[in-house]
């Protein structure tokens, strides 16, 4: 059984920064991709950023240049550094880990960007 614990969400003013963390535990082998997704009210869940075990990254166009994804393989943790936050970044952010045999989602953490 895999557990993902997310942290770091909250309320921030436009232009501010946050760092999200997602720590994985349990029966985990050969994680390939770790990533972050988000879902705003009334919208579908969308990809924010992913990172492979080799360090290759992929970002949504809307966050390129502002967000940075990273991972610590020894700690089974993925991070999302978010800078220059905008009100349109407001959403519930979910982490996801995947291997060739499974995928698991976190419970989500709320990020609200508002003055």
Secondary structure, 3 states (H helix, E strand, C coil): CEEEEEECCEEECCCCCEEEEEEEEECCCCCCEEEEEEECCCCCCEEEEEECCCCCEEECCCCCCCEEEEEECCCCEEEEEECCCCHHHCEEEEEEEECCCCEEECCCEEEEECC
